[in-house]
Amino acid sequence: MQTCRRVRRSSVPQIALEMLLEAELERHDALAVTVGSMDGLLVAGAGRLNHEHVAAIASMRLSGYMDNSWTGPLARAAFRMSVVKLPDGMELVVTSVGARTLSPEVEAGVRRILS
């Protein structure tokens, strides 16, 4: 008999995403984990930093824009980002701040939840 690896579940996509991001946050002791659009709009977030700010900075970093006057104290923080492509072609940015890595499980989870 297989045991379930996930204890908390939700059939509501927004809640399921938040639970996934909270698990990633705890797994890697990150300051924040977010999912945002390529334009920097927040989809979901977890952690103690401003989620909207993290999603916006991730978008800026991916586009090569590095204005430290806007990013402020997060300018030197470790950002781990991954672009996740959904089956409908939409691309989202998964970002972890303050962690050394970003789990492939979180990328797969985002794809599964939003597909």
Residue pairs with C-beta under 8 A, 6 or more apart in sequence:
6 23
8 19
9 16
9 19
10 16
10 19
13 113
13 114
14 44
16 113
17 35
17 43
17 44
17 110
17 113
17 114
18 44
18 45
18 46
20 106
20 109
20 110
20 113
21 33
21 34
21 35
21 44
21 45
21 46
21 47
21 106
22 33
22 46
23 106
24 30
24 33
24 46
24 96
24 102
24 103
24 105
24 106
25 32
25 33
25 46
25 47
25 96
27 103
28 96
28 99
28 100
28 101
28 102
28 103
29 98
29 99
30 47
30 96
30 97
30 98
30 99
31 47
31 48
31 49
31 77
31 97
31 98
31 99
32 45
32 46
32 47
32 48
32 49
32 51
32 54
32 95
32 96
32 97
32 98
33 45
33 46
33 47
33 94
33 95
33 96
33 97
33 99
33 106
34 42
34 43
34 44
34 45
34 46
34 47
34 51
34 54
34 55
34 58
34 93
34 94
34 95
35 42
35 43
35 44
35 45
35 55
35 84
35 92
35 93
35 94
35 95
35 110
36 42
36 43
36 54
36 55
36 56
36 58
36 59
36 92
36 93
36 95
37 43
37 55
37 59
37 92
37 93
38 59
38 62
38 83
38 91
38 92
38 93
39 59
40 55
40 56
40 57
40 58
40 59
40 60
41 55
42 51
42 52
42 55
42 56
43 55
43 92
44 51
45 51
45 52
45 54
45 55
47 54
47 97
49 74
49 97
53 74
54 74
54 95
54 97
55 93
55 95
57 71
57 74
57 79
58 79
58 81
58 93
58 95
59 93
60 66
60 67
60 70
60 71
61 79
61 81
62 81
62 83
62 93
66 75
68 75
74 97
77 97
77 98
78 97
78 98
78 99
78 100
79 95
79 96
79 97
80 95
80 96
80 97
80 99
80 100
80 101
80 102
81 93
81 94
81 95
81 96
81 102
82 93
82 94
82 102
82 107
83 91
83 92
83 93
83 94
84 91
84 92
84 93
84 94
84 107
84 110
84 111
85 91
85 111
86 92
86 111
86 114
86 115
87 111
87 115
92 110
92 114
94 102
94 106
94 107
94 110
95 102
96 102
96 106
